Amino acid sequence: MKPSLSVQIGPLLLPNPVGVASGTFGYGQEYSELVDLSRLGALYTKAVTLEPRQGNPPPRLAETDSGLLNSIGLANPGLSSFLKNKLPELSRLPCPVIVNVAGSSESDYAAVVEGIEGSSFAVSGYEINVSCPNVAHGGMAFGTDASLVERLTSSIRKLTRRALIVKLSPNVTDIAEIGRAAEAGGADGLSCINTLVGMSIDTRLCRPRIGRGTAGLSGPAIRPVGVACVYRVSRAVKIPVIGLGGISTADNALEYLLAGASAIQVGTALFSDPGSPAAILQGIETWMEERDLPDVKSIAGLFRP
């Protein structure tokens, strides 16, 4: 008997635990010829803000030995354009769509969610980005203060009955405290983790390789940090935790699931291998079958501290 791959996040039932991370998959159409979207557990969209954002000055990307520095700066066309040009297509995709929401103020976040809620095109839920290290205002300023996270989550919770996920930053003193604050505010789940703040310097030119100086580090280098954060957060809250950071293989994903994650997201790996989510899902299923596990949540029960 095949194991059940479905995962419950609040009111949302994901068909499987393998999603694609915000900022790495666009709005879905960009990968539609390369990936079978019906096999995705969830598509987390590129961030949507109230006003259009041009993003940070170039260069915005720089490879490191074991990862990728990015400083996109939440570049996006803004809510009005999203509602007109992106949401209709997203609503027709054959997988759950979770809209990543960002802002510079509480009212910005609320306006984006209200705008989408008022549309005739439905989405599956929201991932509230309180953890982006690549913008000067908002973003991580919310994610480093537990009281602000709880207040923001609570205000958005009043606006929607759809799945509400808060994306946590590792760039804090106690990530478990921030997770508990989001849970207290009414979050259905937590994405853990966003990128780490990093920097790379060109020693020939004696200047940063990223236009803004610092950037968000993703990829294999941050996976041990992500796994540790999921381990801590999943034991501090009762809501599901979605693990991400440096996942490119089924074994990587299983580390997160054993640590306590209910689902995972694939990000940086998509740039070199768009087929990685499907391969990861197959690998998870095979691993579960070999151990005769009935469902995804039973994976964490095998962890031996």
Summary of the structure (lengths in Angstrom):
residues: 305
radius of gyration: 18.0
end to end distance: 29.1
largest distance: 59.8
contacts: 1129
relative contact order: 0.17
helix: 35%
strand: 21%
